[in-house]
Amino acid sequence: MSDTYSLSKLRWHCRRGMRELDVLMLRYLDDSFELATATEQQGFVDLLALEDPILFAYVVGREEPQDENLQKLLKKIRTGLRVPKM
């Protein structure tokens, strides 16, 4: 992990006050952030800087960001969090 990002600060920023976002963002932070590329880590930080309604719309796929790197990151977040149907 880059020294630029403090996991404790990122964890704090993942606490959105919207339970769904808390769960999704914390899960990505715990499962994938440290192994991500620098570009992906910066994308995650950029996502955390968004307002809750915009971030939620992106995460659930109601809207897509213009930035291609953010689109890839969101796809990874969505794919990694889906529960397989039985």
N, C-alpha and C positions, 0 to 999 in steps of 0.2 A: 504494500500500500504506500502511496505517496505521502510524504510528510505534510503535504498541503492539506490533507483531509484528516481531521480528527474523528475517529469513529464515535466518540462520545458526543461531539457536536452534531454529527450527522444523525445519530440516533435521536437527539433532541429535536432536530428539524423534521424527522419522520413522524413525530407526534403531532398530528394535524388537527385533532379534535373531531375528526370524522373517522369513526371506527374502521370503516372499510379501507380508507387510505392508510391509517396507522398499520393495519395488518399487512397490506400489500407492500408498502414501502419498507417496513422493518424486515419483512421476509427477504426482499431483495438484498437489503443491506447485510443481513446475516448470512445469506446463502451465496451471494455472487459478487458483492462489491470488491472485496479484497483481491479476487482473482481477475477482475475486469481490467481491460486496457485503460490507459490514462484517458483516452477519448471517452470511453464509456463511463468512467468515474466522473469526469467533468459533466457529461450529460445527465447523470443522476443528480449531481449538485444543482445543475440548471433546472431540472424538474422540481426539486425541492424548493426552489425560489419562486415557483408559480403559485398563484392563488388557488385555494382548495377547489373551487368549481371548475377551473380550467384543468387542473391536474386530474381531477376525477374524470372529467370528460375524456381526457387523453388515455387514462389507464383503462377505462371500460370500453374504449374504442368508439365513443360517440363522435369524437373529433380527432383529427390527426395534426400534429405539428408540421410546420413547413420544413424543418431541419431533418435531413435524412438520417443523421446519426441518432437523433431522438426517436425517430420512427423505429429504427432497428432496436434500440434499447427498450422501447415500450413493447415491441413484439416479443422480446425476450422475457420481459416482466410478465406479460399476459400468458405466454406459452408455459413458462415455468410454474405458474400458479394455478393452472387449470387442473381440476380434479378429473381423472379419467372416468368415463361412464362405465357402469358395470351392467 
